[in-house]
Amino acid sequence: MPNKKLRPQKRRRRSIIAFEMIRLDRTATEPLHEQLYRQIRDQLKSGRFSGGSSRLPSSRVLATDRGISRSTVRLALSKLHAEGYLQSKPGSGTFVANFLPERSLTADQPNTYQSIQRPVRISDRVKAIPDERVGNQFDLGATGAGPGVSLVASIPAVDEFPIAIWERLRAQVLAKKGVNLLRYSSNRGDVDLRKAIAAYLCDFRAARCHPDQIVIVAGMQQAMLISAMAVLNPGEAVWIEDPCYQQTRRVLGLAGVKVIPKAIDTDGIVIARSPKEPLPKMIYVTPSHQFPLGVTMSFQRRTDLLDFARTHNAFIFEDDYDAEFRFVGPPLPSLQGIDNASRVIYAGTVSKILCPSLRLGYVVAPEQLVDSFVKIRSAMDQHSSPIEQATLARFITEGFFLSHIKRMRKLYAERRDFFIKQFNELLGDRFTLQVPEAGLNIVAWLKREEDFPVIRRITSEIGVRPSALSFFCIQAKLKPAFVFGFAAWTRTQIRESLIKLTLALRNHGKDQNYGHRTR
Ligand SMILES: Cc1ncc(COP(=O)(O)O)c(C=O)c1O
C-alpha cells in the first residue's frame, strides 16, 4: 500500500460562494428561512456559479455572517437540497448541483426584451476592425493556436524563459520598493526601466535617444495605437506594408484611419505612388525584418523613406519586433538611429525576446511627441504593472536580458537549421523554403499552386498549423505560401510535426489516386 502521507495532495480548485447580496428583513411576514432559501435559489438560478465546483459556506459561517441561527440556515439549505439545487460531498461540504432543476432555471427569466427584435447597436469603430473571429476563438489569442498545435508562426520558446530568475528579481524589487509598487504609477513608465531600455537601444540598436523619450507600453500593439491616436486624425492616410502583420491592420482600424497597402520589393516597402493615392501622415514599416516576407530594408530604401517622410511631413512607425534574432551578419542599426529630422517613432517589444504574456513594450518618441503619447496612455489605461516593470528593469541591468537574447539567438539558429534540413528532406518536393536571415518564421512557397487548398485543410486538421501567407495580404497577389514558425519547438517536436504533415499529405495523395482508379 503506498503511504498516503507521501502522495502529493491533489488540491482541487473550488470557489466559495460569498452570498454577499443576501438581505434578510426581520420585519417582513415571510419567515427568515424562506427569505434565505429564496434568495440563495435565485442566485444559483442566475447561472453565475459552476455546478460541482462552487462550494457553499458552512451553515455556521452563513449563520454568523447573516446574524441568524444555524437552524434557520439548515432549514433553508435542506429545502434547496430537496429541490436539487445543492449536493453534499462527504468530507468536502455542500456544492452547487451539477445540473440545476431545469424548469426553475428558466422560470423567472424576464422575457420582455425577447419580443423586441432590433439589431444590436455596434459602433462603426468595431466594424472597422478587420477581424472575423467570434466567441471562444478569441481565447486562443492573436495567433489562433491552442495547446498541442505546432509550427505556428511568431511564437517564441517561452519554455526557455528563466522563470526562477524572474521570480527572484520580482521578490527582490517587491522587498525593496514595497508598497511603492502597489500604487498608481508614472504614465511614462518606471524610471529605472526607461533608463535601462534607453541604454540598451543606444548600445544594441544604434538608436539615438535618452530615457525621457521612452514611454513604456503594453506591447507593440499599444505602441501602434498610441502613435496613431497621437499623430493622426480619423480618416487620415497611413501606409502599411502589404503583406502585413494582421494586428497592425486591426489596430489602425480601431484608430479609424485610412489604411493604404503598399507593396514590398527586395528593398522593402515601395515608396512610389500613383498621383491619386493620398499622401500618408504615417508609414508603418518593419525595416529590420519585414513581417511576414522577411525582407531587410536596404540602406538606400531607408534613406529614401526618411527623405520622403521629411518632405511630406509624415511620421514613420518603426516596428522593431524581432531584430534581436538575426542569424546572418551583425544586427542592423535601427532606422531611428539614422533619422536626423525626428520623423521616426521607434517601438520594440519583449514579446519575442522574453515572452508575449508580459505585455510590455517601449516606444522611443520624437521629443515633441512624448507628452502627447503619455497623455493618451494616461487616458487609456494609465500604465503597465509597476511590479513587472521594476522586475524587467532589474532583469536588464543585471545582465539577464542580454544573456537571454544571446542564448535564444543560438537556440533559434540551431532550430532554424534543423527545421530547414528536415523540411527539405521530407517536404522538399512540394515546397521551396526561403531561408530567413532573422526571426522566428520561415516562408515556404508552394511548388504547385493547386496544392494550396489541400495543404490548408490538412494543416488545420492535423494541428501542424503554419499560416497561409494570403492571411497577411491586403491587395498583394503573391504566389501561394505558408509561414511556418520553428522557434518554439524542440528538434523532436519539429521532426514529429513535419513527419505528421508529410504522412497526411501522402495519405491524401493515395486517397486521390484510389478515388480516380475506382471512378
Ligand atoms: C510585426 C510584429 N510586430 C509586433 C509583434 C508583437 O507585438 P506585441 O508586442 O503586441 O506582442 C509581432 C508578433 O508576432 C509581429 O509579428
The ligand as an SDF file (V2000), in Angstrom:
LIG
                    3D

 16 16  0  0  0  0  0  0  0  0999 V2000
    5.4150   42.5010  -36.9220 C   0  0  0  0  0  0  0  0  0  0  0  0
    5.1180   42.2300  -35.4880 C   0  0  0  0  0  0  0  0  0  0  0  0
    5.1520   43.2490  -34.6170 N   0  0  0  0  0  0  0  0  0  0  0  0
    4.9020   43.0490  -33.3040 C   0  0  0  0  0  0  0  0  0  0  0  0
    4.6250   41.8080  -32.8090 C   0  0  0  0  0  0  0  0  0  0  0  0
    4.4000   41.6190  -31.3370 C   0  0  0  0  0  0  0  0  0  0  0  0
    3.5300   42.5470  -30.8250 O   0  0  0  0  0  0  0  0  0  0  0  0
    3.1740   42.6350  -29.2810 P   0  0  0  0  0  0  0  0  0  0  0  0
    4.2720   43.3600  -28.5920 O   0  0  0  0  0  0  0  0  0  0  0  0
    1.8950   43.4240  -29.2720 O   0  0  0  0  0  0  0  0  0  0  0  0
    3.0220   41.2460  -28.7520 O   0  0  0  0  0  0  0  0  0  0  0  0
    4.5580   40.7340  -33.6880 C   0  0  0  0  0  0  0  0  0  0  0  0
    4.2020   39.3900  -33.2090 C   0  0  0  0  0  0  0  0  0  0  0  0
    4.0480   38.4600  -33.9260 O   0  0  0  0  0  0  0  0  0  0  0  0
    4.8250   40.9590  -35.0570 C   0  0  0  0  0  0  0  0  0  0  0  0
    4.8040   39.9430  -35.9370 O   0  0  0  0  0  0  0  0  0  0  0  0
  1  2  1  0
  2  3  1  0
  2 15  2  0
  3  4  2  0
  4  5  1  0
  5  6  1  0
  5 12  2  0
  6  7  1  0
  7  8  1  0
  8  9  2  0
  8 10  1  0
  8 11  1  0
 12 13  1  0
 12 15  1  0
 13 14  2  0
 15 16  1  0
M  END
$$$$
